[in-house]
Amino acid sequence: MNPDNIELENLSKNFEYFKYSSEIDKIENVQDLRDIAKSYYKLYLKQQEVISSLSFDNLTINSNKE
């Protein structure tokens, strides 16, 4: 997986990415890197749960209006 293949369109998000990627590059402890990767993946999965829940809630609200 190459992060350079992912394009960020928002300039401020791009800046944030480069700021944190340089901090990550300084990490020498492999366990810290593993924990960061696991945390970000788990946050991604949580985001999917929340988005799914919001979509379901929106469908429920819309169906109750009819």
Secondary structure, 3 states (H helix, E strand, C coil): CCHHHCCCCCHHHHHHHHHHHHHHHCCCCHHHHHHHHHHHHHHHHHHHHHHHHHHHHHHHHHHHHC
